[in-house]
Amino acid sequence: MAYSEKLQRKIANLEKAFSNLEESQFFEYEFQINVEVTTKRFEYTFETLWKTIKLFLLEEKGVECYSPMDCVKAAYQVGLVPDAYEQDFVTMIRKRNEIVHIYNEAVAEEIYHLIISRFIEAIGEVVALLSDSDEDNENE
């Protein structure tokens, strides 16, 4: 059975947001512009990600979660977040909260480097698992 239309739309939006985030690592603008664009894209990609995970868990696993941390923990428990990225997602939540509530150049640069070095890969794994699961469901 394929995903609901609502979940399919959320996954499509997530794939687009993630594609934009991935693309930002190759920008050749002034460093500060790269930092600002990448951290902003990370913010909306992460928001889309956790809300997509929330809907996936509810519809596909019957699990309710109410916050990004709850959803990440539940996603890890059902195998949607691979073991290698569990701590990255916990860090991601903390760093997302930092960049959203207080803009500090040093913090933004730290988060930028985490996004480029770890977070893009971790998010990409979850996006791929969500997308692959939908394709598997359609083929059944």
C-alpha positions in Angstrom: 0.0 0.0 0.0 1.4 3.4 -1.0 1.7 6.3 1.3 -1.2 8.7 1.7 -1.4 11.7 -0.7 -0.6 14.0 2.2 2.5 12.0 3.2 3.6 11.8 -0.5 3.3 15.6 -0.7 5.3 16.1 2.5 8.0 13.8 1.2 8.1 15.7 -2.1 8.4 19.0 -0.3 11.2 17.5 1.9 13.0 16.2 -1.2 12.9 19.7 -2.7 14.0 21.4 0.6 16.8 18.9 1.0 17.9 19.4 -2.7 18.2 23.2 -2.0 20.2 22.5 1.2 22.5 20.1 -0.6 23.0 22.7 -3.4 24.1 25.4 -1.0 27.3 23.5 -0.1 28.6 24.3 -3.6 27.9 28.0 -3.6 30.9 30.2 -4.4 29.7 33.4 -2.8 31.3 35.3 0.0 31.7 33.0 3.0 29.2 35.0 5.2 26.5 34.8 2.5 27.1 31.0 2.2 26.7 30.7 6.0 23.5 32.7 6.0 21.9 30.9 3.0 23.0 27.5 4.2 21.8 27.9 7.8 18.4 29.3 6.6 18.0 26.4 4.2 18.9 24.0 7.0 16.2 25.6 9.2 13.4 25.0 6.7 14.7 21.6 5.7 14.8 20.5 9.3 11.3 21.8 10.0 10.0 19.9 6.9 12.0 16.8 7.9 10.6 16.5 11.5 7.1 17.2 10.4 7.4 14.6 7.6 8.7 12.1 10.1 5.9 13.0 12.5 3.3 12.2 9.8 5.2 9.0 8.7 5.3 7.7 12.2 1.6 8.3 12.7 0.4 6.9 9.4 2.8 4.1 8.9 3.8 3.0 12.5 0.9 4.2 14.6 3.3 6.2 16.7 2.5 9.8 17.9 5.2 12.3 18.6 4.8 16.0 19.4 8.3 17.6 19.3 11.3 17.3 17.1 13.1 15.3 19.8 10.2 12.9 20.3 10.0 12.3 16.6 13.7 11.8 16.2 13.7 9.3 19.1 10.7 7.4 17.6 12.2 7.5 14.1 15.4 6.0 15.5 13.4 3.2 17.3 11.7 2.2 14.1 14.9 2.3 12.1 14.2 5.4 10.1 17.3 7.1 11.6 20.4 4.9 11.1 22.5 4.2 14.1 25.4 6.2 12.7 23.4 9.4 12.7 21.5 9.1 16.0 23.8 11.7 17.8 23.9 13.9 14.7 20.1 14.3 14.9 20.2 15.2 18.6 22.9 17.8 17.8 20.9 19.0 14.9 17.9 19.8 17.1 20.1 21.7 19.6 21.8 23.7 16.8 18.6 24.4 15.0 17.2 25.9 18.2 20.4 28.0 18.7 20.3 29.5 15.2 16.6 30.2 15.2 16.5 32.0 18.5 19.7 33.9 18.6 21.8 35.0 15.6 25.4 35.1 16.5 28.0 35.0 13.8 30.3 32.5 15.5 27.4 30.2 16.3 26.2 30.5 12.7 29.6 29.5 11.4 29.9 26.6 13.7 26.5 25.3 12.6 27.4 25.9 9.0 30.4 23.6 9.3 28.3 21.0 11.0 25.7 21.2 8.3 28.3 20.8 5.6 30.3 18.1 7.3 27.6 16.0 9.0 24.0 17.1 8.8 23.5 17.0 5.0 24.6 13.4 5.0 22.4 12.5 7.9 19.3 14.2 6.6 20.0 12.6 3.2 19.9 9.1 4.6 16.5 9.7 6.2 15.1 11.4 3.0 16.3 8.4 1.0 14.7 5.9 3.5 11.4 7.8 3.3 11.5 7.9 -0.5 12.6 4.3 -0.9 9.9 3.1 1.5 7.2 4.8 -0.6 8.6 3.2 -3.8 8.6 -0.2 -2.1 5.0 0.3 -0.9 3.9 1.2 -4.5 5.5 -2.0 -5.9 3.6 -4.3 -3.5 
